[in-house]
Amino acid sequence: MQDDKKHIDIELSAEQSEGIYANGVGISHTPSEFILDFMRFLPGAQKAKVFARVIMTPQNAHILKQALEQNLQKYEERFGKIKIFGKPAKEIGFK
């Protein structure tokens, strides 16, 4: 079978390469898009600050979900099961 994958060059500025730390994400959606707000919660604070917003089509959000599942599995195979502390949220995202 022939490999149909194409090489894509990815441009990353020096500022972007530093990354943005987020310890939470708010997820909302419309019929045509998913909105992911990456935020930082500080201990004892009553609000969180959004540092990045990513807007995706539902199809790309689904592809992201699959990629995250595959990479989490690879991570756990290499480093062991990820431990989740505390009670998981009943619902993640905005209403």
PDB file of N, CA, C and O in Angstrom, chain B, residues numbered from 101:
ATOM      1  N   MET B 101       0.845  -1.182   0.000  1.00  0.00           N
ATOM      2  CA  MET B 101       0.000   0.000   0.000  1.00  0.00           C
ATOM      3  C   MET B 101       0.890   1.244   0.000  1.00  0.00           C
ATOM      4  O   MET B 101       1.895   1.298   0.709  1.00  0.00           O
ATOM      5  N   GLN B 102       0.519   2.216  -0.783  1.00  0.00           N
ATOM      6  CA  GLN B 102       1.319   3.429  -0.920  1.00  0.00           C
ATOM      7  C   GLN B 102       1.017   4.389   0.221  1.00  0.00           C
ATOM      8  O   GLN B 102      -0.137   4.546   0.620  1.00  0.00           O
ATOM      9  N   ASP B 103       2.064   5.035   0.747  1.00  0.00           N
ATOM     10  CA  ASP B 103       1.899   6.009   1.830  1.00  0.00           C
ATOM     11  C   ASP B 103       1.447   7.334   1.225  1.00  0.00           C
ATOM     12  O   ASP B 103       2.206   7.981   0.502  1.00  0.00           O
ATOM     13  N   ASP B 104       0.199   7.742   1.522  1.00  0.00           N
ATOM     14  CA  ASP B 104      -0.370   8.965   0.957  1.00  0.00           C
ATOM     15  C   ASP B 104      -0.174  10.177   1.866  1.00  0.00           C
ATOM     16  O   ASP B 104      -0.717  11.244   1.578  1.00  0.00           O
ATOM     17  N   LYS B 105       0.579  10.045   2.944  1.00  0.00           N
ATOM     18  CA  LYS B 105       0.796  11.169   3.849  1.00  0.00           C
ATOM     19  C   LYS B 105       1.675  12.207   3.184  1.00  0.00           C
ATOM     20  O   LYS B 105       2.665  11.875   2.532  1.00  0.00           O
ATOM     21  N   LYS B 106       1.308  13.458   3.353  1.00  0.00           N
ATOM     22  CA  LYS B 106       2.087  14.552   2.787  1.00  0.00           C
ATOM     23  C   LYS B 106       2.783  15.297   3.910  1.00  0.00           C
ATOM     24  O   LYS B 106       2.264  15.406   5.020  1.00  0.00           O
ATOM     25  N   HIS B 107       3.963  15.807   3.604  1.00  0.00           N
ATOM     26  CA  HIS B 107       4.733  16.587   4.571  1.00  0.00           C
ATOM     27  C   HIS B 107       4.192  18.012   4.622  1.00  0.00           C
ATOM     28  O   HIS B 107       3.999  18.644   3.584  1.00  0.00           O
ATOM     29  N   ILE B 108       3.950  18.512   5.819  1.00  0.00           N
ATOM     30  CA  ILE B 108       3.490  19.890   6.004  1.00  0.00           C
ATOM     31  C   ILE B 108       4.484  20.593   6.915  1.00  0.00           C
ATOM     32  O   ILE B 108       4.761  20.134   8.023  1.00  0.00           O
ATOM     33  N   ASP B 109       5.015  21.709   6.438  1.00  0.00           N
ATOM     34  CA  ASP B 109       5.886  22.525   7.278  1.00  0.00           C
ATOM     35  C   ASP B 109       5.018  23.333   8.231  1.00  0.00           C
ATOM     36  O   ASP B 109       4.025  23.934   7.820  1.00  0.00           O
ATOM     37  N   ILE B 110       5.393  23.346   9.497  1.00  0.00           N
ATOM     38  CA  ILE B 110       4.647  24.088  10.511  1.00  0.00           C
ATOM     39  C   ILE B 110       5.498  25.245  10.988  1.00  0.00           C
ATOM     40  O   ILE B 110       6.642  25.062  11.402  1.00  0.00           O
ATOM     41  N   GLU B 111       4.929  26.440  10.926  1.00  0.00           N
ATOM     42  CA  GLU B 111       5.639  27.637  11.356  1.00  0.00           C
ATOM     43  C   GLU B 111       5.263  27.934  12.809  1.00  0.00           C
ATOM     44  O   GLU B 111       4.084  27.957  13.162  1.00  0.00           O
ATOM     45  N   LEU B 112       6.269  28.159  13.635  1.00  0.00           N
ATOM     46  CA  LEU B 112       6.060  28.439  15.048  1.00  0.00           C
ATOM     47  C   LEU B 112       6.967  29.595  15.437  1.00  0.00           C
ATOM     48  O   LEU B 112       8.191  29.479  15.383  1.00  0.00           O
ATOM     49  N   SER B 113       6.362  30.711  15.830  1.00  0.00           N
ATOM     50  CA  SER B 113       7.168  31.873  16.211  1.00  0.00           C
ATOM     51  C   SER B 113       7.846  31.614  17.557  1.00  0.00           C
ATOM     52  O   SER B 113       7.455  30.709  18.295  1.00  0.00           O
ATOM     53  N   ALA B 114       8.861  32.413  17.865  1.00  0.00           N
ATOM     54  CA  ALA B 114       9.561  32.276  19.145  1.00  0.00           C
ATOM     55  C   ALA B 114       8.593  32.474  20.308  1.00  0.00           C
ATOM     56  O   ALA B 114       8.664  31.756  21.306  1.00  0.00           O
ATOM     57  N   GLU B 115       7.699  33.436  20.183  1.00  0.00           N
ATOM     58  CA  GLU B 115       6.718  33.693  21.250  1.00  0.00           C
ATOM     59  C   GLU B 115       5.772  32.505  21.424  1.00  0.00           C
ATOM     60  O   GLU B 115       5.481  32.108  22.552  1.00  0.00           O
ATOM     61  N   GLN B 116       5.293  31.939  20.326  1.00  0.00           N
ATOM     62  CA  GLN B 116       4.392  30.794  20.405  1.00  0.00           C
ATOM     63  C   GLN B 116       5.093  29.558  20.939  1.00  0.00           C
ATOM     64  O   GLN B 116       4.467  28.727  21.596  1.00  0.00           O
ATOM     65  N   SER B 117       6.381  29.427  20.665  1.00  0.00           N
ATOM     66  CA  SER B 117       7.100  28.237  21.100  1.00  0.00           C
ATOM     67  C   SER B 117       7.207  28.142  22.622  1.00  0.00           C
ATOM     68  O   SER B 117       7.445  27.061  23.161  1.00  0.00           O
ATOM     69  N   GLU B 118       7.033  29.273  23.318  1.00  0.00           N
ATOM     70  CA  GLU B 118       7.044  29.257  24.780  1.00  0.00           C
ATOM     71  C   GLU B 118       5.803  28.581  25.335  1.00  0.00           C
ATOM     72  O   GLU B 118       5.821  28.069  26.455  1.00  0.00           O
ATOM     73  N   GLY B 119       4.730  28.575  24.564  1.00  0.00           N
ATOM     74  CA  GLY B 119       3.497  27.927  24.991  1.00  0.00           C
ATOM     75  C   GLY B 119       2.718  28.759  25.987  1.00  0.00           C
ATOM     76  O   GLY B 119       3.186  29.794  26.463  1.00  0.00           O
ATOM     77  N   ILE B 120       1.531  28.294  26.291  1.00  0.00           N
ATOM     78  CA  ILE B 120       0.657  28.924  27.281  1.00  0.00           C
ATOM     79  C   ILE B 120       0.229  27.834  28.247  1.00  0.00           C
ATOM     80  O   ILE B 120      -0.285  26.799  27.823  1.00  0.00           O
ATOM     81  N   TYR B 121       0.435  28.050  29.538  1.00  0.00           N
ATOM     82  CA  TYR B 121       0.016  27.069  30.540  1.00  0.00           C
ATOM     83  C   TYR B 121      -1.459  27.252  30.817  1.00  0.00           C
ATOM     84  O   TYR B 121      -1.925  28.370  31.037  1.00  0.00           O
ATOM     85  N   ALA B 122      -2.199  26.146  30.804  1.00  0.00           N
ATOM     86  CA  ALA B 122      -3.611  26.154  31.162  1.00  0.00           C
ATOM     87  C   ALA B 122      -3.885  24.953  32.053  1.00  0.00           C
ATOM     88  O   ALA B 122      -3.412  23.850  31.779  1.00  0.00           O
ATOM     89  N   ASN B 123      -4.646  25.167  33.117  1.00  0.00           N
ATOM     90  CA  ASN B 123      -5.037  24.046  33.959  1.00  0.00           C
ATOM     91  C   ASN B 123      -6.553  23.838  33.936  1.00  0.00           C
ATOM     92  O   ASN B 123      -7.120  23.161  34.793  1.00  0.00           O
ATOM     93  N   GLY B 124      -7.185  24.438  32.933  1.00  0.00           N
ATOM     94  CA  GLY B 124      -8.615  24.237  32.742  1.00  0.00           C
ATOM     95  C   GLY B 124      -9.018  24.618  31.335  1.00  0.00           C
ATOM     96  O   GLY B 124      -8.331  25.392  30.668  1.00  0.00           O
ATOM     97  N   VAL B 125     -10.123  24.076  30.890  1.00  0.00           N
ATOM     98  CA  VAL B 125     -10.662  24.427  29.582  1.00  0.00           C
ATOM     99  C   VAL B 125     -12.179  24.475  29.676  1.00  0.00           C
ATOM    100  O   VAL B 125     -12.817  23.577  30.226  1.00  0.00           O
ATOM    101  N   GLY B 126     -12.735  25.542  29.128  1.00  0.00           N
ATOM    102  CA  GLY B 126     -14.189  25.660  29.018  1.00  0.00           C
ATOM    103  C   GLY B 126     -14.569  25.343  27.584  1.00  0.00           C
ATOM    104  O   GLY B 126     -13.948  25.837  26.643  1.00  0.00           O
ATOM    105  N   ILE B 127     -15.593  24.516  27.421  1.00  0.00           N
ATOM    106  CA  ILE B 127     -15.978  24.089  26.087  1.00  0.00           C
ATOM    107  C   ILE B 127     -17.437  24.458  25.852  1.00  0.00           C
ATOM    108  O   ILE B 127     -18.315  24.128  26.650  1.00  0.00           O
ATOM    109  N   SER B 128     -17.678  25.149  24.743  1.00  0.00           N
ATOM    110  CA  SER B 128     -19.043  25.434  24.331  1.00  0.00           C
ATOM    111  C   SER B 128     -19.134  25.156  22.836  1.00  0.00           C
ATOM    112  O   SER B 128     -18.117  24.987  22.162  1.00  0.00           O
ATOM    113  N   HIS B 129     -20.352  25.111  22.328  1.00  0.00           N
ATOM    114  CA  HIS B 129     -20.497  24.799  20.914  1.00  0.00           C
ATOM    115  C   HIS B 129     -21.790  25.347  20.347  1.00  0.00           C
ATOM    116  O   HIS B 129     -22.760  25.608  21.059  1.00  0.00           O
ATOM    117  N   THR B 130     -21.760  25.508  19.044  1.00  0.00           N
ATOM    118  CA  THR B 130     -22.927  25.862  18.246  1.00  0.00           C
ATOM    119  C   THR B 130     -23.092  24.720  17.246  1.00  0.00           C
ATOM    120  O   THR B 130     -22.277  23.797  17.243  1.00  0.00           O
ATOM    121  N   PRO B 131     -24.110  24.753  16.408  1.00  0.00           N
ATOM    122  CA  PRO B 131     -24.218  23.685  15.405  1.00  0.00           C
ATOM    123  C   PRO B 131     -23.022  23.619  14.448  1.00  0.00           C
ATOM    124  O   PRO B 131     -22.767  22.572  13.852  1.00  0.00           O
ATOM    125  N   SER B 132     -22.292  24.721  14.298  1.00  0.00           N
ATOM    126  CA  SER B 132     -21.224  24.746  13.299  1.00  0.00           C
ATOM    127  C   SER B 132     -19.813  24.842  13.863  1.00  0.00           C
ATOM    128  O   SER B 132     -18.848  24.763  13.103  1.00  0.00           O
ATOM    129  N   GLU B 133     -19.664  25.013  15.193  1.00  0.00           N
ATOM    130  CA  GLU B 133     -18.311  25.157  15.725  1.00  0.00           C
ATOM    131  C   GLU B 133     -18.221  24.793  17.206  1.00  0.00           C
ATOM    132  O   GLU B 133     -19.203  24.856  17.946  1.00  0.00           O
ATOM    133  N   PHE B 134     -17.014  24.412  17.609  1.00  0.00           N
ATOM    134  CA  PHE B 134     -16.678  24.184  19.012  1.00  0.00           C
ATOM    135  C   PHE B 134     -15.746  25.299  19.431  1.00  0.00           C
ATOM    136  O   PHE B 134     -14.844  25.675  18.683  1.00  0.00           O
ATOM    137  N   ILE B 135     -15.962  25.835  20.637  1.00  0.00           N
ATOM    138  CA  ILE B 135     -15.116  26.896  21.179  1.00  0.00           C
ATOM    139  C   ILE B 135     -14.440  26.343  22.429  1.00  0.00           C
ATOM    140  O   ILE B 135     -15.108  25.914  23.370  1.00  0.00           O
ATOM    141  N   LEU B 136     -13.110  26.357  22.429  1.00  0.00           N
ATOM    142  CA  LEU B 136     -12.332  25.885  23.577  1.00  0.00           C
ATOM    143  C   LEU B 136     -11.609  27.084  24.178  1.00  0.00           C
ATOM    144  O   LEU B 136     -10.758  27.687  23.523  1.00  0.00           O
ATOM    145  N   ASP B 137     -11.940  27.432  25.416  1.00  0.00           N
ATOM    146  CA  ASP B 137     -11.286  28.517  26.139  1.00  0.00           C
ATOM    147  C   ASP B 137     -10.321  27.906  27.143  1.00  0.00           C
ATOM    148  O   ASP B 137     -10.733  27.301  28.132  1.00  0.00           O
ATOM    149  N   PHE B 138      -9.022  28.073  26.873  1.00  0.00           N
ATOM    150  CA  PHE B 138      -7.989  27.547  27.757  1.00  0.00           C
ATOM    151  C   PHE B 138      -7.694  28.595  28.819  1.00  0.00           C
ATOM    152  O   PHE B 138      -7.360  29.736  28.500  1.00  0.00           O
ATOM    153  N   MET B 139      -7.819  28.199  30.092  1.00  0.00           N
ATOM    154  CA  MET B 139      -7.730  29.155  31.190  1.00  0.00           C
ATOM    155  C   MET B 139      -6.839  28.648  32.307  1.00  0.00           C
ATOM    156  O   MET B 139      -6.444  27.483  32.352  1.00  0.00           O
ATOM    157  N   ARG B 140      -6.543  29.566  33.199  1.00  0.00           N
ATOM    158  CA  ARG B 140      -5.722  29.274  34.369  1.00  0.00           C
ATOM    159  C   ARG B 140      -6.518  29.605  35.622  1.00  0.00           C
ATOM    160  O   ARG B 140      -7.003  30.724  35.788  1.00  0.00           O
ATOM    161  N   PHE B 141      -6.646  28.609  36.507  1.00  0.00           N
ATOM    162  CA  PHE B 141      -7.274  28.789  37.811  1.00  0.00           C
ATOM    163  C   PHE B 141      -6.170  28.926  38.849  1.00  0.00           C
ATOM    164  O   PHE B 141      -5.233  28.126  38.864  1.00  0.00           O
ATOM    165  N   LEU B 142      -6.265  29.914  39.705  1.00  0.00           N
ATOM    166  CA  LEU B 142      -5.304  30.053  40.794  1.00  0.00           C
ATOM    167  C   LEU B 142      -5.958  29.611  42.087  1.00  0.00           C
ATOM    168  O   LEU B 142      -7.147  29.861  42.284  1.00  0.00           O
ATOM    169  N   PRO B 143      -5.217  28.959  42.976  1.00  0.00           N
ATOM    170  CA  PRO B 143      -5.796  28.490  44.239  1.00  0.00           C
ATOM    171  C   PRO B 143      -6.452  29.641  45.006  1.00  0.00           C
ATOM    172  O   PRO B 143      -5.846  30.696  45.196  1.00  0.00           O
ATOM    173  N   GLY B 144      -7.672  29.431  45.434  1.00  0.00           N
ATOM    174  CA  GLY B 144      -8.390  30.417  46.232  1.00  0.00           C
ATOM    175  C   GLY B 144      -9.044  31.536  45.441  1.00  0.00           C
ATOM    176  O   GLY B 144      -9.810  32.319  46.003  1.00  0.00           O
ATOM    177  N   ALA B 145      -8.761  31.626  44.169  1.00  0.00           N
ATOM    178  CA  ALA B 145      -9.343  32.700  43.344  1.00  0.00           C
ATOM    179  C   ALA B 145     -10.786  32.354  43.006  1.00  0.00           C
ATOM    180  O   ALA B 145     -11.146  31.182  42.895  1.00  0.00           O
ATOM    181  N   GLN B 146     -11.599  33.377  42.844  1.00  0.00           N
ATOM    182  CA  GLN B 146     -13.006  33.185  42.515  1.00  0.00           C
ATOM    183  C   GLN B 146     -13.278  33.262  41.011  1.00  0.00           C
ATOM    184  O   GLN B 146     -14.411  33.079  40.567  1.00  0.00           O
ATOM    185  N   LYS B 147     -12.229  33.534  40.233  1.00  0.00           N
ATOM    186  CA  LYS B 147     -12.411  33.554  38.786  1.00  0.00           C
ATOM    187  C   LYS B 147     -11.153  33.047  38.112  1.00  0.00           C
ATOM    188  O   LYS B 147     -10.076  33.007  38.707  1.00  0.00           O
ATOM    189  N   ALA B 148     -11.314  32.662  36.859  1.00  0.00           N
ATOM    190  CA  ALA B 148     -10.185  32.187  36.059  1.00  0.00           C
ATOM    191  C   ALA B 148     -10.008  33.122  34.878  1.00  0.00           C
ATOM    192  O   ALA B 148     -10.957  33.772  34.441  1.00  0.00           O
ATOM    193  N   LYS B 149      -8.786  33.188  34.363  1.00  0.00           N
ATOM    194  CA  LYS B 149      -8.494  34.034  33.217  1.00  0.00           C
ATOM    195  C   LYS B 149      -8.272  33.161  31.985  1.00  0.00           C
ATOM    196  O   LYS B 149      -7.519  32.188  32.030  1.00  0.00           O
ATOM    197  N   VAL B 150      -8.939  33.522  30.880  1.00  0.00           N
ATOM    198  CA  VAL B 150      -8.751  32.821  29.618  1.00  0.00           C
ATOM    199  C   VAL B 150      -7.485  33.365  28.955  1.00  0.00           C
ATOM    200  O   VAL B 150      -7.326  34.576  28.802  1.00  0.00           O
ATOM    201  N   PHE B 151      -6.583  32.454  28.561  1.00  0.00           N
ATOM    202  CA  PHE B 151      -5.333  32.838  27.916  1.00  0.00           C
ATOM    203  C   PHE B 151      -5.324  32.530  26.428  1.00  0.00           C
ATOM    204  O   PHE B 151      -4.519  33.093  25.686  1.00  0.00           O
ATOM    205  N   ALA B 152      -6.209  31.644  25.979  1.00  0.00           N
ATOM    206  CA  ALA B 152      -6.286  31.325  24.552  1.00  0.00           C
ATOM    207  C   ALA B 152      -7.666  30.781  24.240  1.00  0.00           C
ATOM    208  O   ALA B 152      -8.245  30.038  25.032  1.00  0.00           O
ATOM    209  N   ARG B 153      -8.188  31.152  23.086  1.00  0.00           N
ATOM    210  CA  ARG B 153      -9.465  30.623  22.593  1.00  0.00           C
ATOM    211  C   ARG B 153      -9.198  29.965  21.244  1.00  0.00           C
ATOM    212  O   ARG B 153      -8.591  30.564  20.357  1.00  0.00           O
ATOM    213  N   VAL B 154      -9.659  28.727  21.104  1.00  0.00           N
ATOM    214  CA  VAL B 154      -9.518  27.997  19.850  1.00  0.00           C
ATOM    215  C   VAL B 154     -10.920  27.650  19.364  1.00  0.00           C
ATOM    216  O   VAL B 154     -11.728  27.099  20.111  1.00  0.00           O
ATOM    217  N   ILE B 155     -11.199  27.977  18.112  1.00  0.00           N
ATOM    218  CA  ILE B 155     -12.505  27.705  17.517  1.00  0.00           C
ATOM    219  C   ILE B 155     -12.293  26.687  16.407  1.00  0.00           C
ATOM    220  O   ILE B 155     -11.449  26.877  15.532  1.00  0.00           O
ATOM    221  N   MET B 156     -13.072  25.594  16.449  1.00  0.00           N
ATOM    222  CA  MET B 156     -12.901  24.495  15.494  1.00  0.00           C
ATOM    223  C   MET B 156     -14.247  24.047  14.949  1.00  0.00           C
ATOM    224  O   MET B 156     -15.288  24.270  15.568  1.00  0.00           O
ATOM    225  N   THR B 157     -14.216  23.412  13.783  1.00  0.00           N
ATOM    226  CA  THR B 157     -15.420  22.771  13.272  1.00  0.00           C
ATOM    227  C   THR B 157     -15.694  21.517  14.107  1.00  0.00           C
ATOM    228  O   THR B 157     -14.776  20.994  14.739  1.00  0.00           O
ATOM    229  N   PRO B 158     -16.939  21.024  14.123  1.00  0.00           N
ATOM    230  CA  PRO B 158     -17.211  19.774  14.834  1.00  0.00           C
ATOM    231  C   PRO B 158     -16.350  18.612  14.317  1.00  0.00           C
ATOM    232  O   PRO B 158     -15.917  17.763  15.097  1.00  0.00           O
ATOM    233  N   GLN B 159     -16.108  18.578  13.015  1.00  0.00           N
ATOM    234  CA  GLN B 159     -15.284  17.509  12.448  1.00  0.00           C
ATOM    235  C   GLN B 159     -13.857  17.578  13.001  1.00  0.00           C
ATOM    236  O   GLN B 159     -13.291  16.551  13.376  1.00  0.00           O
ATOM    237  N   ASN B 160     -13.275  18.775  13.053  1.00  0.00           N
ATOM    238  CA  ASN B 160     -11.914  18.907  13.584  1.00  0.00           C
ATOM    239  C   ASN B 160     -11.870  18.661  15.083  1.00  0.00           C
ATOM    240  O   ASN B 160     -10.871  18.150  15.590  1.00  0.00           O
ATOM    241  N   ALA B 161     -12.934  19.013  15.808  1.00  0.00           N
ATOM    242  CA  ALA B 161     -12.988  18.706  17.237  1.00  0.00           C
ATOM    243  C   ALA B 161     -12.997  17.194  17.447  1.00  0.00           C
ATOM    244  O   ALA B 161     -12.372  16.696  18.384  1.00  0.00           O
ATOM    245  N   HIS B 162     -13.692  16.471  16.596  1.00  0.00           N
ATOM    246  CA  HIS B 162     -13.735  15.012  16.694  1.00  0.00           C
ATOM    247  C   HIS B 162     -12.357  14.413  16.395  1.00  0.00           C
ATOM    248  O   HIS B 162     -11.920  13.483  17.073  1.00  0.00           O
ATOM    249  N   ILE B 163     -11.681  14.950  15.381  1.00  0.00           N
ATOM    250  CA  ILE B 163     -10.326  14.488  15.058  1.00  0.00           C
ATOM    251  C   ILE B 163      -9.379  14.778  16.229  1.00  0.00           C
ATOM    252  O   ILE B 163      -8.520  13.955  16.548  1.00  0.00           O
ATOM    253  N   LEU B 164      -9.532  15.944  16.871  1.00  0.00           N
ATOM    254  CA  LEU B 164      -8.728  16.282  18.054  1.00  0.00           C
ATOM    255  C   LEU B 164      -8.980  15.277  19.164  1.00  0.00           C
ATOM    256  O   LEU B 164      -8.035  14.818  19.806  1.00  0.00           O
ATOM    257  N   LYS B 165     -10.241  14.928  19.402  1.00  0.00           N
ATOM    258  CA  LYS B 165     -10.586  13.943  20.441  1.00  0.00           C
ATOM    259  C   LYS B 165      -9.885  12.618  20.172  1.00  0.00           C
ATOM    260  O   LYS B 165      -9.323  12.016  21.087  1.00  0.00           O
ATOM    261  N   GLN B 166      -9.915  12.163  18.923  1.00  0.00           N
ATOM    262  CA  GLN B 166      -9.253  10.902  18.581  1.00  0.00           C
ATOM    263  C   GLN B 166      -7.739  10.995  18.788  1.00  0.00           C
ATOM    264  O   GLN B 166      -7.124  10.060  19.299  1.00  0.00           O
ATOM    265  N   ALA B 167      -7.143  12.116  18.392  1.00  0.00           N
ATOM    266  CA  ALA B 167      -5.700  12.298  18.560  1.00  0.00           C
ATOM    267  C   ALA B 167      -5.327  12.322  20.040  1.00  0.00           C
ATOM    268  O   ALA B 167      -4.315  11.741  20.433  1.00  0.00           O
ATOM    269  N   LEU B 168      -6.135  12.990  20.864  1.00  0.00           N
ATOM    270  CA  LEU B 168      -5.864  13.016  22.309  1.00  0.00           C
ATOM    271  C   LEU B 168      -5.972  11.619  22.905  1.00  0.00           C
ATOM    272  O   LEU B 168      -5.130  11.227  23.713  1.00  0.00           O
ATOM    273  N   GLU B 169      -7.002  10.859  22.515  1.00  0.00           N
ATOM    274  CA  GLU B 169      -7.151   9.491  23.028  1.00  0.00           C
ATOM    275  C   GLU B 169      -5.945   8.638  22.662  1.00  0.00           C
ATOM    276  O   GLU B 169      -5.426   7.908  23.506  1.00  0.00           O
ATOM    277  N   GLN B 170      -5.489   8.724  21.402  1.00  0.00           N
ATOM    278  CA  GLN B 170      -4.324   7.947  20.968  1.00  0.00           C
ATOM    279  C   GLN B 170      -3.074   8.349  21.734  1.00  0.00           C
ATOM    280  O   GLN B 170      -2.296   7.489  22.146  1.00  0.00           O
ATOM    281  N   ASN B 171      -2.878   9.630  21.927  1.00  0.00           N
ATOM    282  CA  ASN B 171      -1.674  10.101  22.612  1.00  0.00           C
ATOM    283  C   ASN B 171      -1.720   9.839  24.104  1.00  0.00           C
ATOM    284  O   ASN B 171      -0.678   9.583  24.708  1.00  0.00           O
ATOM    285  N   LEU B 172      -2.886   9.894  24.718  1.00  0.00           N
ATOM    286  CA  LEU B 172      -2.999   9.522  26.133  1.00  0.00           C
ATOM    287  C   LEU B 172      -2.673   8.047  26.319  1.00  0.00           C
ATOM    288  O   LEU B 172      -2.009   7.672  27.285  1.00  0.00           O
ATOM    289  N   GLN B 173      -3.135   7.218  25.404  1.00  0.00           N
ATOM    290  CA  GLN B 173      -2.826   5.793  25.474  1.00  0.00           C
ATOM    291  C   GLN B 173      -1.329   5.561  25.347  1.00  0.00           C
ATOM    292  O   GLN B 173      -0.760   4.786  26.116  1.00  0.00           O
ATOM    293  N   LYS B 174      -0.679   6.219  24.388  1.00  0.00           N
ATOM    294  CA  LYS B 174       0.774   6.090  24.221  1.00  0.00           C
ATOM    295  C   LYS B 174       1.515   6.582  25.466  1.00  0.00           C
ATOM    296  O   LYS B 174       2.489   5.966  25.898  1.00  0.00           O
ATOM    297  N   TYR B 175       1.051   7.689  26.038  1.00  0.00           N
ATOM    298  CA  TYR B 175       1.669   8.244  27.238  1.00  0.00           C
ATOM    299  C   TYR B 175       1.601   7.224  28.377  1.00  0.00           C
ATOM    300  O   TYR B 175       2.601   6.961  29.045  1.00  0.00           O
ATOM    301  N   GLU B 176       0.406   6.651  28.590  1.00  0.00           N
ATOM    302  CA  GLU B 176       0.236   5.706  29.699  1.00  0.00           C
ATOM    303  C   GLU B 176       1.022   4.418  29.466  1.00  0.00           C
ATOM    304  O   GLU B 176       1.498   3.807  30.423  1.00  0.00           O
ATOM    305  N   GLU B 177       1.162   4.002  28.225  1.00  0.00           N
ATOM    306  CA  GLU B 177       1.989   2.825  27.934  1.00  0.00           C
ATOM    307  C   GLU B 177       3.450   3.085  28.288  1.00  0.00           C
ATOM    308  O   GLU B 177       4.165   2.180  28.719  1.00  0.00           O
ATOM    309  N   ARG B 178       3.879   4.316  28.103  1.00  0.00           N
ATOM    310  CA  ARG B 178       5.281   4.659  28.361  1.00  0.00           C
ATOM    311  C   ARG B 178       5.550   5.027  29.815  1.00  0.00           C
ATOM    312  O   ARG B 178       6.563   4.617  30.382  1.00  0.00           O
ATOM    313  N   PHE B 179       4.636   5.809  30.431  1.00  0.00           N
ATOM    314  CA  PHE B 179       4.897   6.359  31.758  1.00  0.00           C
ATOM    315  C   PHE B 179       3.993   5.817  32.861  1.00  0.00           C
ATOM    316  O   PHE B 179       4.211   6.127  34.032  1.00  0.00           O
ATOM    317  N   GLY B 180       3.004   5.032  32.524  1.00  0.00           N
ATOM    318  CA  GLY B 180       2.071   4.508  33.517  1.00  0.00           C
ATOM    319  C   GLY B 180       0.766   5.287  33.526  1.00  0.00           C
ATOM    320  O   GLY B 180       0.650   6.367  32.947  1.00  0.00           O
ATOM    321  N   LYS B 181      -0.206   4.703  34.202  1.00  0.00           N
ATOM    322  CA  LYS B 181      -1.550   5.280  34.248  1.00  0.00           C
ATOM    323  C   LYS B 181      -1.532   6.662  34.877  1.00  0.00           C
ATOM    324  O   LYS B 181      -0.853   6.897  35.877  1.00  0.00           O
ATOM    325  N   ILE B 182      -2.284   7.567  34.283  1.00  0.00           N
ATOM    326  CA  ILE B 182      -2.401   8.932  34.802  1.00  0.00           C
ATOM    327  C   ILE B 182      -3.372   8.909  35.974  1.00  0.00           C
ATOM    328  O   ILE B 182      -4.487   8.402  35.860  1.00  0.00           O
ATOM    329  N   LYS B 183      -2.935   9.466  37.102  1.00  0.00           N
ATOM    330  CA  LYS B 183      -3.786   9.520  38.294  1.00  0.00           C
ATOM    331  C   LYS B 183      -4.559  10.828  38.310  1.00  0.00           C
ATOM    332  O   LYS B 183      -3.989  11.898  38.100  1.00  0.00           O
ATOM    333  N   ILE B 184      -5.853  10.737  38.558  1.00  0.00           N
ATOM    334  CA  ILE B 184      -6.716  11.906  38.667  1.00  0.00           C
ATOM    335  C   ILE B 184      -7.048  12.077  40.150  1.00  0.00           C
ATOM    336  O   ILE B 184      -7.597  11.173  40.781  1.00  0.00           O
ATOM    337  N   PHE B 185      -6.709  13.242  40.696  1.00  0.00           N
ATOM    338  CA  PHE B 185      -6.942  13.506  42.113  1.00  0.00           C
ATOM    339  C   PHE B 185      -8.232  14.296  42.289  1.00  0.00           C
ATOM    340  O   PHE B 185      -8.576  15.134  41.455  1.00  0.00           O
ATOM    341  N   GLY B 186      -8.934  14.027  43.370  1.00  0.00           N
ATOM    342  CA  GLY B 186     -10.181  14.729  43.643  1.00  0.00           C
ATOM    343  C   GLY B 186     -11.317  14.149  42.823  1.00  0.00           C
ATOM    344  O   GLY B 186     -11.133  13.207  42.052  1.00  0.00           O
ATOM    345  N   LYS B 187     -12.489  14.727  43.002  1.00  0.00           N
ATOM    346  CA  LYS B 187     -13.669  14.268  42.283  1.00  0.00           C
ATOM    347  C   LYS B 187     -13.697  14.882  40.888  1.00  0.00           C
ATOM    348  O   LYS B 187     -13.491  16.086  40.731  1.00  0.00           O
ATOM    349  N   PRO B 188     -13.952  14.056  39.876  1.00  0.00           N
ATOM    350  CA  PRO B 188     -14.091  14.636  38.536  1.00  0.00           C
ATOM    351  C   PRO B 188     -15.366  15.465  38.432  1.00  0.00           C
ATOM    352  O   PRO B 188     -16.370  15.163  39.078  1.00  0.00           O
ATOM    353  N   ALA B 189     -15.315  16.507  37.619  1.00  0.00           N
ATOM    354  CA  ALA B 189     -16.493  17.352  37.424  1.00  0.00           C
ATOM    355  C   ALA B 189     -17.606  16.529  36.779  1.00  0.00           C
ATOM    356  O   ALA B 189     -17.345  15.691  35.916  1.00  0.00           O
ATOM    357  N   LYS B 190     -18.844  16.773  37.200  1.00  0.00           N
ATOM    358  CA  LYS B 190     -19.970  16.070  36.602  1.00  0.00           C
ATOM    359  C   LYS B 190     -20.145  16.479  35.148  1.00  0.00           C
ATOM    360  O   LYS B 190     -20.507  15.664  34.300  1.00  0.00           O
ATOM    361  N   GLU B 191     -19.884  17.745  34.874  1.00  0.00           N
ATOM    362  CA  GLU B 191     -20.002  18.244  33.514  1.00  0.00           C
ATOM    363  C   GLU B 191     -18.892  19.242  33.272  1.00  0.00           C
ATOM    364  O   GLU B 191     -18.616  20.093  34.118  1.00  0.00           O
ATOM    365  N   ILE B 192     -18.255  19.140  32.117  1.00  0.00           N
ATOM    366  CA  ILE B 192     -17.181  20.057  31.770  1.00  0.00           C
ATOM    367  C   ILE B 192     -17.683  20.957  30.652  1.00  0.00           C
ATOM    368  O   ILE B 192     -18.274  20.484  29.681  1.00  0.00           O
ATOM    369  N   GLY B 193     -17.448  22.236  30.791  1.00  0.00           N
ATOM    370  CA  GLY B 193     -17.861  23.182  29.766  1.00  0.00           C
ATOM    371  C   GLY B 193     -18.829  24.209  30.314  1.00  0.00           C
ATOM    372  O   GLY B 193     -19.117  24.224  31.511  1.00  0.00           O
ATOM    373  N   PHE B 194     -19.324  25.056  29.450  1.00  0.00           N
ATOM    374  CA  PHE B 194     -20.248  26.107  29.835  1.00  0.00           C
ATOM    375  C   PHE B 194     -21.667  25.712  29.469  1.00  0.00           C
ATOM    376  O   PHE B 194     -21.886  24.904  28.567  1.00  0.00           O
ATOM    377  N   LYS B 195     -22.615  26.280  30.166  1.00  0.00           N
ATOM    378  CA  LYS B 195     -24.029  26.066  29.839  1.00  0.00           C
ATOM    379  C   LYS B 195     -24.597  27.352  29.303  1.00  0.00           C
ATOM    380  O   LYS B 195     -25.778  27.410  28.960  1.00  0.00           O
TER     381      LYS B 195
END
